[in-house]
Amino acid sequence: MQQLDFPVWLRVEHWLNVLFLTLLIRSGIEIIATHPKLYWRNDSRPGTEWARFTRKRMPKDKLYDTLDEEESYASIVSLPGHKQLGMGRHWHFVSVIGWILTGLVYVVLLFATGQWLRYVPTSWSVFPTAWDDLMTYLSFDLPPLLPGQPLDALQKLAYAGVIFLLAPFQILTGAAQSPAVEARFPRYVRLFGGRQAARSLHFLGLVAFLVFLAVHLTMIISWGWPELNALMIFGEVRDLNAALWLSLGILPASSWSTPARPSSASAARAGCSRGWAGS
Protein backbone atom coordinates (compact mmCIF):
# COMPACT_ATOMS: atom_id res chain seq x y z
CA MET A 1 0.00 0.00 0.00
CA GLN A 2 1.13 3.55 -0.71
CA GLN A 3 3.02 5.16 2.15
CA LEU A 4 1.00 8.21 3.23
CA ASP A 5 2.89 11.27 4.40
CA PHE A 6 1.94 14.92 4.97
CA PRO A 7 2.54 16.84 1.71
CA VAL A 8 2.70 20.64 1.70
CA TRP A 9 -0.80 21.12 0.32
CA LEU A 10 -2.31 18.93 3.03
CA ARG A 11 -0.53 20.84 5.77
CA VAL A 12 -1.65 24.19 4.37
CA GLU A 13 -5.23 22.93 4.07
CA HIS A 14 -5.11 21.67 7.66
CA TRP A 15 -4.24 25.07 9.11
CA LEU A 16 -6.71 26.90 6.86
CA ASN A 17 -9.36 24.51 8.14
CA VAL A 18 -8.38 25.33 11.73
CA LEU A 19 -8.73 29.04 10.96
CA PHE A 20 -12.11 28.87 9.21
CA LEU A 21 -13.63 26.37 11.65
CA THR A 22 -12.69 28.55 14.61
CA LEU A 23 -14.24 31.61 12.95
CA LEU A 24 -17.36 29.64 12.05
CA ILE A 25 -17.87 28.29 15.55
CA ARG A 26 -17.38 31.66 17.24
CA SER A 27 -19.57 33.59 14.79
CA GLY A 28 -22.18 30.83 15.04
CA ILE A 29 -22.28 31.37 18.81
CA GLU A 30 -22.87 35.08 18.16
CA ILE A 31 -25.82 34.23 15.89
CA ILE A 32 -27.41 31.83 18.35
CA ALA A 33 -27.04 34.43 21.11
CA THR A 34 -29.68 36.53 19.33
CA HIS A 35 -32.28 33.85 20.05
CA PRO A 36 -30.68 31.36 22.43
CA LYS A 37 -33.36 28.69 22.14
CA LEU A 38 -33.81 25.74 19.79
CA TYR A 39 -37.06 24.30 18.49
CA TRP A 40 -38.25 21.50 16.22
CA ARG A 41 -41.41 23.29 15.05
CA ASN A 42 -41.54 26.45 12.97
CA ASP A 43 -44.11 28.14 15.20
CA SER A 44 -41.43 28.39 17.96
CA ARG A 45 -44.15 28.58 20.59
CA PRO A 46 -42.77 29.74 23.96
CA GLY A 47 -42.13 26.78 26.22
CA THR A 48 -41.67 24.28 23.37
CA GLU A 49 -37.92 24.75 23.00
CA TRP A 50 -35.86 21.60 23.50
CA ALA A 51 -32.67 23.50 24.37
CA ARG A 52 -32.00 26.94 25.82
CA PHE A 53 -28.79 28.87 26.43
CA THR A 54 -30.11 31.64 28.60
CA ARG A 55 -31.26 32.06 32.18
CA LYS A 56 -33.77 34.71 31.22
CA ARG A 57 -37.41 33.96 31.92
CA MET A 58 -39.88 35.87 29.80
CA PRO A 59 -43.02 37.29 31.48
CA LYS A 60 -46.34 35.59 30.79
CA ASP A 61 -48.47 38.65 31.50
CA LYS A 62 -47.05 41.05 28.88
CA LEU A 63 -45.74 41.07 25.34
CA TYR A 64 -42.05 40.72 24.52
CA ASP A 65 -39.97 40.18 21.39
CA THR A 66 -36.70 38.46 20.46
CA LEU A 67 -34.67 41.52 21.48
CA ASP A 68 -35.73 40.89 25.08
CA GLU A 69 -34.37 37.33 24.88
CA GLU A 70 -31.05 38.24 23.27
CA GLU A 71 -27.88 37.36 25.20
CA SER A 72 -24.58 39.24 25.22
CA TYR A 73 -21.72 36.75 25.05
CA ALA A 74 -18.11 37.77 25.64
CA SER A 75 -15.88 38.37 22.62
CA ILE A 76 -13.50 35.64 23.74
CA VAL A 77 -16.29 33.12 23.00
CA SER A 78 -18.40 34.64 20.25
CA LEU A 79 -17.43 36.70 17.22
CA PRO A 80 -17.58 39.62 17.55
CA GLY A 81 -19.64 39.33 20.75
CA HIS A 82 -21.81 41.72 22.73
CA LYS A 83 -25.02 41.62 20.65
CA GLN A 84 -23.53 42.35 17.23
CA LEU A 85 -25.66 40.03 15.11
CA GLY A 86 -24.96 41.86 11.85
CA MET A 87 -21.20 41.53 12.18
CA GLY A 88 -21.62 37.97 13.44
CA ARG A 89 -23.48 37.05 10.26
CA HIS A 90 -20.88 38.73 8.08
CA TRP A 91 -18.12 36.73 9.81
CA HIS A 92 -20.14 33.52 9.48
CA PHE A 93 -20.92 33.93 5.78
CA VAL A 94 -17.38 34.99 4.82
CA SER A 95 -15.89 32.16 6.89
CA VAL A 96 -18.20 29.52 5.43
CA ILE A 97 -17.24 30.55 1.90
CA GLY A 98 -13.57 30.14 2.80
CA TRP A 99 -14.27 26.84 4.55
CA ILE A 100 -16.22 25.38 1.62
CA LEU A 101 -13.59 26.44 -0.92
CA THR A 102 -10.86 24.99 1.28
CA GLY A 103 -12.83 21.76 1.59
CA LEU A 104 -13.44 21.46 -2.14
CA VAL A 105 -9.74 21.91 -2.93
CA TYR A 106 -8.90 19.44 -0.16
CA VAL A 107 -11.20 16.70 -1.49
CA VAL A 108 -10.03 17.20 -5.10
CA LEU A 109 -6.39 16.94 -4.05
CA LEU A 110 -7.12 13.91 -1.87
CA PHE A 111 -8.31 11.93 -4.88
CA ALA A 112 -5.83 13.48 -7.33
CA THR A 113 -2.80 12.53 -5.24
CA GLY A 114 -3.89 9.18 -3.82
CA GLN A 115 -4.12 10.58 -0.31
CA TRP A 116 -7.77 9.46 -0.21
CA LEU A 117 -6.41 6.13 1.04
CA ARG A 118 -5.79 7.97 4.29
CA TYR A 119 -9.53 8.21 5.00
CA VAL A 120 -11.58 6.01 2.66
CA PRO A 121 -11.77 2.36 3.79
CA THR A 122 -10.85 -0.14 1.09
CA SER A 123 -11.79 -3.25 3.06
CA TRP A 124 -14.63 -4.24 5.38
CA SER A 125 -12.01 -5.47 7.83
CA VAL A 126 -11.50 -1.88 8.97
CA PHE A 127 -14.74 -2.07 10.99
CA PRO A 128 -13.83 -4.98 13.32
CA THR A 129 -10.33 -3.51 13.56
CA ALA A 130 -11.83 -0.16 14.57
CA TRP A 131 -13.82 -1.93 17.29
CA ASP A 132 -10.63 -3.55 18.58
CA ASP A 133 -8.96 -0.13 18.54
CA LEU A 134 -11.81 1.33 20.58
CA MET A 135 -11.41 -1.40 23.19
CA THR A 136 -7.68 -0.69 23.25
CA TYR A 137 -8.28 3.02 23.85
CA LEU A 138 -10.78 2.23 26.63
CA SER A 139 -8.07 0.15 28.30
CA PHE A 140 -5.88 3.30 28.25
CA ASP A 141 -3.50 1.93 25.67
CA LEU A 142 -2.67 2.94 22.07
CA PRO A 143 -3.62 0.65 19.15
CA PRO A 144 -1.28 -0.01 16.21
CA LEU A 145 -1.47 2.14 13.09
CA LEU A 146 -2.76 0.68 9.85
CA PRO A 147 0.07 -0.55 7.58
CA GLY A 148 1.63 2.33 5.63
CA GLN A 149 -0.80 4.87 7.11
CA PRO A 150 -0.57 7.56 9.80
CA LEU A 151 -3.91 6.55 11.40
CA ASP A 152 -5.39 3.57 13.17
CA ALA A 153 -8.68 2.05 11.95
CA LEU A 154 -10.89 3.97 14.40
CA GLN A 155 -9.27 7.26 13.48
CA LYS A 156 -9.67 6.46 9.79
CA LEU A 157 -13.43 5.95 10.16
CA ALA A 158 -13.79 9.05 12.32
CA TYR A 159 -12.01 11.27 9.80
CA ALA A 160 -14.01 9.78 6.93
CA GLY A 161 -17.25 10.48 8.77
CA VAL A 162 -16.31 14.10 9.48
CA ILE A 163 -15.04 14.87 5.97
CA PHE A 164 -17.61 13.07 3.85
CA LEU A 165 -20.70 13.08 6.10
CA LEU A 166 -20.61 15.69 8.86
CA ALA A 167 -19.15 18.57 6.84
CA PRO A 168 -21.72 18.23 3.98
CA PHE A 169 -24.48 17.85 6.59
CA GLN A 170 -23.51 21.19 8.14
CA ILE A 171 -23.48 22.90 4.75
CA LEU A 172 -26.91 21.51 3.84
CA THR A 173 -28.57 22.35 7.17
CA GLY A 174 -26.96 25.79 7.16
CA ALA A 175 -28.41 26.57 3.72
CA ALA A 176 -31.85 25.35 4.87
CA GLN A 177 -31.98 28.15 7.45
CA SER A 178 -31.84 30.87 4.81
CA PRO A 179 -35.16 32.69 4.15
CA ALA A 180 -34.04 33.18 0.52
CA VAL A 181 -33.47 29.44 0.08
CA GLU A 182 -36.82 28.66 1.68
CA ALA A 183 -38.59 31.12 -0.63
CA ARG A 184 -36.97 29.65 -3.75
CA PHE A 185 -36.76 25.99 -2.73
CA PRO A 186 -39.44 25.35 -0.05
CA ARG A 187 -39.36 21.59 -0.60
CA TYR A 188 -35.64 21.52 0.17
CA VAL A 189 -36.22 23.18 3.56
CA ARG A 190 -39.10 20.79 4.30
CA LEU A 191 -36.67 17.88 3.89
CA PHE A 192 -35.21 18.93 7.23
CA GLY A 193 -38.56 19.58 8.87
CA GLY A 194 -38.52 23.37 8.40
CA ARG A 195 -36.09 26.16 9.24
CA GLN A 196 -36.28 25.68 13.00
CA ALA A 197 -35.61 21.95 12.70
CA ALA A 198 -32.72 22.72 10.34
CA ARG A 199 -31.38 25.15 12.96
CA SER A 200 -31.55 22.44 15.61
CA LEU A 201 -29.88 19.88 13.34
CA HIS A 202 -27.18 22.42 12.50
CA PHE A 203 -26.51 22.90 16.21
CA LEU A 204 -26.28 19.14 16.78
CA GLY A 205 -23.77 19.02 13.92
CA LEU A 206 -21.77 21.70 15.72
CA VAL A 207 -21.79 19.59 18.88
CA ALA A 208 -20.53 16.62 16.85
CA PHE A 209 -17.71 18.78 15.47
CA LEU A 210 -16.75 19.93 18.97
CA VAL A 211 -16.71 16.35 20.24
CA PHE A 212 -14.53 15.32 17.31
CA LEU A 213 -12.14 18.22 17.93
CA ALA A 214 -11.88 17.35 21.62
CA VAL A 215 -11.10 13.71 20.83
CA HIS A 216 -8.75 14.76 18.02
CA LEU A 217 -6.69 16.95 20.36
CA THR A 218 -6.71 14.24 23.02
CA MET A 219 -5.37 11.73 20.51
CA ILE A 220 -2.63 14.13 19.36
CA ILE A 221 -1.54 14.63 22.96
CA SER A 222 -1.65 10.87 23.59
CA TRP A 223 0.39 10.01 20.49
CA GLY A 224 2.88 12.82 21.05
CA TRP A 225 1.94 16.46 20.55
CA PRO A 226 5.41 17.96 19.82
CA GLU A 227 6.31 15.39 17.15
CA LEU A 228 2.90 15.35 15.42
CA ASN A 229 2.68 19.13 15.51
CA ALA A 230 6.11 19.42 13.88
CA LEU A 231 5.05 16.85 11.30
CA MET A 232 2.02 18.97 10.39
CA ILE A 233 4.18 22.12 10.18
CA PHE A 234 7.35 20.96 8.45
CA GLY A 235 6.37 17.56 7.07
CA GLU A 236 8.97 15.93 9.29
CA VAL A 237 9.86 15.78 12.97
CA ARG A 238 12.28 18.68 13.56
CA ASP A 239 12.51 22.05 15.29
CA LEU A 240 9.84 21.18 17.86
CA ASN A 241 9.91 24.60 19.56
CA ALA A 242 9.65 26.48 16.26
CA ALA A 243 6.74 24.26 15.22
CA LEU A 244 4.97 25.02 18.49
CA TRP A 245 5.22 28.79 18.01
CA LEU A 246 4.19 28.59 14.37
CA SER A 247 1.10 26.53 15.21
CA LEU A 248 0.19 28.99 17.95
CA GLY A 249 0.49 31.80 15.44
CA ILE A 250 -2.88 30.92 13.95
CA LEU A 251 -4.66 31.53 17.26
CA PRO A 252 -4.50 35.36 17.10
CA ALA A 253 -5.99 35.25 13.60
CA SER A 254 -8.85 32.93 14.54
CA SER A 255 -9.44 34.61 17.90
CA TRP A 256 -9.41 38.17 16.58
CA SER A 257 -12.70 40.00 17.09
CA THR A 258 -14.21 43.46 16.84
CA PRO A 259 -15.21 44.28 20.42
CA ALA A 260 -15.99 47.89 19.67
CA ARG A 261 -19.63 48.81 19.55
CA PRO A 262 -21.07 49.17 16.03
CA SER A 263 -21.89 52.57 14.63
CA SER A 264 -25.47 53.78 14.80
CA ALA A 265 -26.01 52.79 11.17
CA SER A 266 -24.61 49.30 11.79
CA ALA A 267 -26.70 48.99 14.92
CA ALA A 268 -29.81 49.89 12.96
CA ARG A 269 -29.08 47.28 10.30
CA ALA A 270 -28.34 44.66 12.95
CA GLY A 271 -31.56 45.55 14.74
CA CYS A 272 -33.56 45.07 11.55
CA SER A 273 -32.00 41.69 10.94
CA ARG A 274 -32.61 40.52 14.49
CA GLY A 275 -36.31 40.49 13.80
CA TRP A 276 -36.09 37.24 11.85
CA ALA A 277 -33.04 35.70 13.55
CA GLY A 278 -35.07 33.32 15.62
CA SER A 279 -38.05 32.98 13.32
C-alpha positions in Angstrom: 0.0 0.0 0.0 1.1 3.6 -0.7 3.0 5.2 2.2 1.0 8.2 3.2 2.9 11.3 4.4 1.9 14.9 5.0 2.5 16.8 1.7 2.7 20.6 1.7 -0.8 21.1 0.3 -2.3 18.9 3.0 -0.5 20.8 5.8 -1.7 24.2 4.4 -5.2 22.9 4.1 -5.1 21.7 7.7 -4.2 25.1 9.1 -6.7 26.9 6.9 -9.4 24.5 8.1 -8.4 25.3 11.7 -8.7 29.0 11.0 -12.1 28.9 9.2 -13.6 26.4 11.6 -12.7 28.6 14.6 -14.2 31.6 12.9 -17.4 29.6 12.0 -17.9 28.3 15.5 -17.4 31.7 17.2 -19.6 33.6 14.8 -22.2 30.8 15.0 -22.3 31.4 18.8 -22.9 35.1 18.2 -25.8 34.2 15.9 -27.4 31.8 18.4 -27.0 34.4 21.1 -29.7 36.5 19.3 -32.3 33.9 20.0 -30.7 31.4 22.4 -33.4 28.7 22.1 -33.8 25.7 19.8 -37.1 24.3 18.5 -38.2 21.5 16.2 -41.4 23.3 15.0 -41.5 26.5 13.0 -44.1 28.1 15.2 -41.4 28.4 18.0 -44.1 28.6 20.6 -42.8 29.7 24.0 -42.1 26.8 26.2 -41.7 24.3 23.4 -37.9 24.7 23.0 -35.9 21.6 23.5 -32.7 23.5 24.4 -32.0 26.9 25.8 -28.8 28.9 26.4 -30.1 31.6 28.6 -31.3 32.1 32.2 -33.8 34.7 31.2 -37.4 34.0 31.9 -39.9 35.9 29.8 -43.0 37.3 31.5 -46.3 35.6 30.8 -48.5 38.6 31.5 -47.1 41.1 28.9 -45.7 41.1 25.3 -42.0 40.7 24.5 -40.0 40.2 21.4 -36.7 38.5 20.5 -34.7 41.5 21.5 -35.7 40.9 25.1 -34.4 37.3 24.9 -31.0 38.2 23.3 -27.9 37.4 25.2 -24.6 39.2 25.2 -21.7 36.8 25.1 -18.1 37.8 25.6 -15.9 38.4 22.6 -13.5 35.6 23.7 -16.3 33.1 23.0 -18.4 34.6 20.2 -17.4 36.7 17.2 -17.6 39.6 17.5 -19.6 39.3 20.8 -21.8 41.7 22.7 -25.0 41.6 20.7 -23.5 42.3 17.2 -25.7 40.0 15.1 -25.0 41.9 11.9 -21.2 41.5 12.2 -21.6 38.0 13.4 -23.5 37.0 10.3 -20.9 38.7 8.1 -18.1 36.7 9.8 -20.1 33.5 9.5 -20.9 33.9 5.8 -17.4 35.0 4.8 -15.9 32.2 6.9 -18.2 29.5 5.4 -17.2 30.6 1.9 -13.6 30.1 2.8 -14.3 26.8 4.6 -16.2 25.4 1.6 -13.6 26.4 -0.9 -10.9 25.0 1.3 -12.8 21.8 1.6 -13.4 21.5 -2.1 -9.7 21.9 -2.9 -8.9 19.4 -0.2 -11.2 16.7 -1.5 -10.0 17.2 -5.1 -6.4 16.9 -4.0 -7.1 13.9 -1.9 -8.3 11.9 -4.9 -5.8 13.5 -7.3 -2.8 12.5 -5.2 -3.9 9.2 -3.8 -4.1 10.6 -0.3 -7.8 9.5 -0.2 -6.4 6.1 1.0 -5.8 8.0 4.3 -9.5 8.2 5.0 -11.6 6.0 2.7 -11.8 2.4 3.8 -10.9 -0.1 1.1 -11.8 -3.2 3.1 -14.6 -4.2 5.4 -12.0 -5.5 7.8 -11.5 -1.9 9.0 -14.7 -2.1 11.0 -13.8 -5.0 13.3 -10.3 -3.5 13.6 -11.8 -0.2 14.6 -13.8 -1.9 17.3 -10.6 -3.5 18.6 -9.0 -0.1 18.5 -11.8 1.3 20.6 -11.4 -1.4 23.2 -7.7 -0.7 23.2 -8.3 3.0 23.9 -10.8 2.2 26.6 -8.1 0.1 28.3 -5.9 3.3 28.3 -3.5 1.9 25.7 -2.7 2.9 22.1 -3.6 0.6 19.1 -1.3 0.0 16.2 -1.5 2.1 13.1 -2.8 0.7 9.9 0.1 -0.5 7.6 1.6 2.3 5.6 -0.8 4.9 7.1 -0.6 7.6 9.8 -3.9 6.5 11.4 -5.4 3.6 13.2 -8.7 2.0 12.0 -10.9 4.0 14.4 -9.3 7.3 13.5 -9.7 6.5 9.8 -13.4 6.0 10.2 -13.8 9.1 12.3 -12.0 11.3 9.8 -14.0 9.8 6.9 -17.2 10.5 8.8 -16.3 14.1 9.5 -15.0 14.9 6.0 -17.6 13.1 3.8 -20.7 13.1 6.1 -20.6 15.7 8.9 -19.2 18.6 6.8 -21.7 18.2 4.0 -24.5 17.8 6.6 -23.5 21.2 8.1 -23.5 22.9 4.8 -26.9 21.5 3.8 -28.6 22.4 7.2 -27.0 25.8 7.2 -28.4 26.6 3.7 -31.8 25.3 4.9 -32.0 28.2 7.5 -31.8 30.9 4.8 -35.2 32.7 4.1 -34.0 33.2 0.5 -33.5 29.4 0.1 -36.8 28.7 1.7 -38.6 31.1 -0.6 -37.0 29.7 -3.7 -36.8 26.0 -2.7 -39.4 25.3 -0.1 -39.4 21.6 -0.6 -35.6 21.5 0.2 -36.2 23.2 3.6 -39.1 20.8 4.3 -36.7 17.9 3.9 -35.2 18.9 7.2 -38.6 19.6 8.9 -38.5 23.4 8.4 -36.1 26.2 9.2 -36.3 25.7 13.0 -35.6 21.9 12.7 -32.7 22.7 10.3 -31.4 25.2 13.0 -31.5 22.4 15.6 -29.9 19.9 13.3 -27.2 22.4 12.5 -26.5 22.9 16.2 -26.3 19.1 16.8 -23.8 19.0 13.9 -21.8 21.7 15.7 -21.8 19.6 18.9 -20.5 16.6 16.9 -17.7 18.8 15.5 -16.8 19.9 19.0 -16.7 16.4 20.2 -14.5 15.3 17.3 -12.1 18.2 17.9 -11.9 17.3 21.6 -11.1 13.7 20.8 -8.8 14.8 18.0 -6.7 16.9 20.4 -6.7 14.2 23.0 -5.4 11.7 20.5 -2.6 14.1 19.4 -1.5 14.6 23.0 -1.7 10.9 23.6 0.4 10.0 20.5 2.9 12.8 21.1 1.9 16.5 20.6 5.4 18.0 19.8 6.3 15.4 17.2 2.9 15.3 15.4 2.7 19.1 15.5 6.1 19.4 13.9 5.0 16.8 11.3 2.0 19.0 10.4 4.2 22.1 10.2 7.4 21.0 8.5 6.4 17.6 7.1 9.0 15.9 9.3 9.9 15.8 13.0 12.3 18.7 13.6 12.5 22.1 15.3 9.8 21.2 17.9 9.9 24.6 19.6 9.7 26.5 16.3 6.7 24.3 15.2 5.0 25.0 18.5 5.2 28.8 18.0 4.2 28.6 14.4 1.1 26.5 15.2 0.2 29.0 18.0 0.5 31.8 15.4 -2.9 30.9 14.0 -4.7 31.5 17.3 -4.5 35.4 17.1 -6.0 35.2 13.6 -8.8 32.9 14.5 -9.4 34.6 17.9 -9.4 38.2 16.6 -12.7 40.0 17.1 -14.2 43.5 16.8 -15.2 44.3 20.4 -16.0 47.9 19.7 -19.6 48.8 19.5 -21.1 49.2 16.0 -21.9 52.6 14.6 -25.5 53.8 14.8 -26.0 52.8 11.2 -24.6 49.3 11.8 -26.7 49.0 14.9 -29.8 49.9 13.0 -29.1 47.3 10.3 -28.3 44.7 13.0 -31.6 45.6 14.7 -33.6 45.1 11.6 -32.0 41.7 10.9 -32.6 40.5 14.5 -36.3 40.5 13.8 -36.1 37.2 11.9 -33.0 35.7 13.5 -35.1 33.3 15.6 -38.0 33.0 13.3 
